[in-house]
Amino acid sequence: GDQDAQHIARFDATCALAKQMGITIWVIALDVVDTDDIEPCATSEAHFYTSDGSDLEAIFEEIGQGIGNLRLTR
C-alpha cells in the first residue's frame, strides 16, 4: 500500500545519495523472488546477488575480494 511506496521511495533516495557520494553498494537478495525494488540499489549488476542462503559464504568471499581491490583515498 501507501506505506510500502513510501518505504521504497526512502530506500531509493538513500541508495541514490550513497551512489552520489561515491559509495559502492553491494546488494544480496536473500530468499527474495521479486528483486525489482532492490536490484537498482546495487552499484552495478556485478554488485547484485541473489541467494537462498546456501551460498552466502561464497558471495561474501567474492564481495571481500572486490573490497580488497578498492583503494582507500582521502
C-alpha positions in Angstrom: 0.0 0.0 0.0 0.9 3.6 0.6 3.4 2.8 3.3 5.2 0.3 1.0 5.5 3.0 -1.6 6.9 5.4 0.9 9.4 2.9 2.2 10.6 2.1 -1.3 10.9 5.8 -2.1 13.1 6.4 1.0 15.2 3.3 0.2 15.7 4.5 -3.4 16.6 8.0 -2.2 19.1 6.6 0.3 20.7 4.4 -2.4 20.9 7.4 -4.8 22.5 9.6 -2.2 25.1 6.9 -1.3 26.0 6.5 -5.0 26.3 10.3 -5.4 28.8 10.2 -2.5 30.9 7.6 -4.4 29.9 4.7 -2.1 29.9 1.3 -3.6 26.8 -0.7 -2.7 26.6 -4.5 -2.8 23.1 -6.0 -2.5 22.2 -9.5 -1.6 18.6 -10.5 -2.1 18.2 -13.3 0.4 15.2 -15.6 -0.2 13.5 -13.0 -2.3 11.8 -13.7 -5.6 10.9 -10.2 -6.7 14.0 -8.1 -6.7 12.7 -5.2 -8.9 12.7 -2.8 -5.9 16.1 -3.6 -4.5 18.3 -4.5 -7.5 18.7 -0.9 -8.7 20.4 0.0 -5.4 23.4 -2.1 -6.3 26.2 0.0 -7.8 26.2 -2.3 -10.9 24.9 -5.7 -12.0 28.2 -7.1 -10.7 27.3 -5.8 -7.2 23.9 -7.6 -7.0 23.5 -11.1 -5.8 20.5 -13.4 -5.1 20.8 -16.2 -2.6 18.8 -18.9 -0.9 21.3 -18.8 1.9 23.3 -21.9 0.9 25.9 -19.8 -1.0 26.3 -16.8 1.3 29.9 -17.7 2.2 30.9 -17.7 -1.4 29.1 -14.5 -2.1 30.7 -12.7 0.9 34.1 -14.1 -0.2 33.5 -12.6 -3.7 32.5 -9.3 -2.2 35.5 -9.4 0.1 37.8 -9.8 -3.0 36.1 -6.8 -4.6 36.6 -4.8 -1.5 40.2 -5.9 -1.4 40.7 -4.4 -4.9 39.5 -1.0 -3.7 42.0 1.6 -2.8 41.2 4.0 0.1 41.7 7.7 -0.6 41.3 10.8 1.4 
